[in-house]
Amino acid sequence: MAADAAGGKGRLEVAVLTPMGPVVTAKVDAVIAPGSLGEFGVLVGHVPFVSGLGIGVLVLRTGAERERLAVGRGFLEVSHDGTVRVLVEQAALAKGIDVVAARAEADALGAELATNVAVGAARAVLADRAAWARARVAAAAGA
């Protein structure tokens, strides 16, 4: 299990990685993730596993502090030593999100989805873009 150098308390070592590189690395007490089948949490001592992630909000908790990120589709892996790797298509720290622009994008894409007759892959891409905009709004609103 990973140990925090400051206090010796066990912590999860988390790395959020995108194809563009690392977004955040931190030692945290808990991770709350948007799993493909629903939200789940990871605490120190969790059994190793891999889970698919959906588009949503990832929360890193250290004590009373919470850092929120909007994340795209991907995977979360918990290793036996307390390392958590979050591998996602895209990620944005809540503090860096322009919530007004994200909300406008979410509204516009929602309206387009309601009136668009696209089907199949084209509709899925549009739905993912709308979900990404909503995730950015949700991450920033909770920050």
C-alpha positions in Angstrom: 0.0 0.0 0.0 1.3 3.5 -0.9 2.3 5.6 2.1 2.1 9.4 2.4 5.5 10.8 3.2 4.0 13.6 5.3 2.1 11.5 7.8 2.8 7.8 7.0 -0.9 7.3 6.5 -1.8 5.0 3.7 -3.0 6.9 0.6 -4.0 6.0 -2.9 -1.5 7.2 -5.5 -3.7 8.5 -8.4 -2.6 9.4 -11.9 -5.2 10.8 -14.4 -3.7 10.3 -17.9 -5.0 11.3 -21.4 -3.4 10.8 -24.8 -2.0 14.3 -24.4 -0.2 13.4 -21.1 -0.9 13.5 -17.4 -3.6 15.8 -16.1 -3.1 15.3 -12.4 -1.1 13.1 -10.0 -1.9 13.1 -6.3 -2.0 11.1 -3.1 -5.6 10.9 -1.9 -7.9 9.1 0.6 -10.6 8.1 -1.9 -11.6 8.2 -5.6 -15.2 8.4 -6.7 -15.5 7.5 -10.4 -18.2 7.5 -13.1 -18.1 3.8 -14.0 -19.7 2.5 -17.1 -22.4 0.8 -15.0 -22.7 3.5 -12.4 -20.6 5.5 -9.9 -18.2 3.6 -7.6 -15.6 4.5 -5.0 -12.1 3.3 -4.2 -10.5 3.5 -0.8 -7.1 2.5 0.5 -6.8 -1.3 0.6 -9.3 -1.9 -2.2 -8.8 -5.1 -4.1 -7.1 -4.8 -7.5 -9.5 -4.4 -10.4 -10.1 -2.7 -13.8 -13.3 -0.9 -14.6 -14.6 0.9 -17.7 -15.4 4.6 -17.1 -18.2 6.6 -18.7 -18.2 10.3 -19.4 -18.8 12.1 -16.0 -17.2 13.6 -12.9 -14.2 12.1 -11.2 -13.7 13.1 -7.5 -10.4 12.9 -5.7 -10.9 13.2 -1.9 -8.2 14.0 0.6 -9.6 14.7 4.1 -12.3 17.3 3.6 -10.9 18.5 0.3 -12.4 17.4 -3.0 -10.9 17.9 -6.4 -13.2 17.4 -9.3 -12.4 16.6 -12.9 -14.6 16.1 -15.9 -13.5 12.9 -17.6 -14.2 11.2 -20.9 -14.6 7.5 -21.6 -11.8 5.2 -20.5 -10.6 2.9 -17.8 -9.7 3.0 -14.1 -7.2 0.4 -12.7 -6.5 -0.2 -9.1 -3.3 -2.1 -8.5 -2.3 -4.2 -5.4 0.0 -1.5 -4.1 -2.6 1.3 -3.9 -1.8 2.9 -7.3 -4.9 4.1 -9.2 -4.5 4.8 -12.9 -7.3 6.6 -14.7 -6.8 6.4 -18.5 -9.3 8.5 -20.3 -9.8 10.2 -23.7 -10.0 13.6 -22.2 -10.0 15.3 -18.7 -10.4 18.8 -17.4 -9.8 20.1 -13.9 -12.9 21.8 -12.5 -10.9 25.0 -11.7 -9.9 25.3 -15.4 -13.4 24.9 -16.9 -15.2 27.9 -18.4 -18.6 27.0 -17.0 -20.5 29.6 -19.1 -19.1 28.2 -22.3 -19.6 24.6 -21.2 -23.2 25.3 -20.3 -23.9 27.0 -23.6 -22.3 24.1 -25.4 -24.4 21.6 -23.4 -27.6 23.5 -24.2 -26.8 23.8 -27.9 -25.9 20.1 -28.2 -29.0 19.1 -26.2 -31.2 21.1 -28.6 -29.4 19.6 -31.6 -29.9 16.0 -30.2 -33.6 16.8 -29.8 -34.1 17.8 -33.4 -31.3 15.8 -35.2 -32.4 12.8 -37.1 -28.9 11.3 -37.2 -28.7 7.7 -36.3 -25.9 5.2 -35.5 -22.4 6.4 -35.1 -23.2 10.0 -35.9 -25.8 10.2 -33.2 -23.5 8.5 -30.7 -20.8 11.1 -31.4 -23.2 13.9 -30.9 -24.5 12.3 -27.6 -20.9 11.9 -26.4 -20.2 15.6 -27.1 -23.3 16.6 -25.2 -22.3 14.3 -22.3 -18.8 15.8 -22.2 -20.2 19.3 -22.0 -22.6 18.3 -19.2 -19.7 16.6 -17.3 -17.7 19.9 -17.5 -20.7 21.8 -16.2 -21.2 19.3 -13.3 -17.5 19.3 -12.4 -17.2 23.1 -12.4 -20.5 23.5 -10.5 -19.3 21.2 -7.7 -15.9 22.9 -7.4 
